[in-house]
Every structure is written in C-alpha cells, then in structure tokens.
Amino acid sequence: MCPIMTQEVVVTRRGQTTIPQEIRKKLDIREGTRLTVETEGGRIVFSKVPSIFDLAGKSRMTKGEAFRLLDKMREES
C-alpha cells in the first residue's frame, strides 16, 4: 500500500485546483488523464480511470480472443 501523501492546495473561485507535481509524478497523471471524483464521508477522492494502455498485459486473454470479444460486443450493440 502506498504511503499517504498530504499537500495543501487552494480552490479558485471557479472551483478549480492544481494537483501538486509530486503527486502527479507518483501516480503518472499527465495532460489528458481521466479521473473520477467521489465523495467519501467528508473527503473528496480522485481516482485514475484506467486507459486501455494501463490494462495492456493484465489479462490472460490472447490477442485473438480479445478481438473476438470486441467483435461480439459490437454485434450486440
């Protein structure tokens, strides 16, 4: 489990804030990274939305099986 990092940030009048560079580097958050925002009690929790590139190599499915599954999903929609 990652150690907790705590840094103070300021919210602008438009409701915006900046994720500190140290945290962005640690979590590999770059321009275009998608995040979900949730409330958890009195906390705001940001989580990275995994991209297809983050998921690459995480499955035991072969490339052919993956393409067949995608084709099947396209047919159903």
Buried (B, 14 or more C-beta within 10 A) or exposed (E): EEEEEEEEEEEEEEEEEEBEEEBBEEBEBEEEBEEEEEEEEEEEEEEEEEEEEEEEEEEEEEEEEEEEEEEEEEEEE
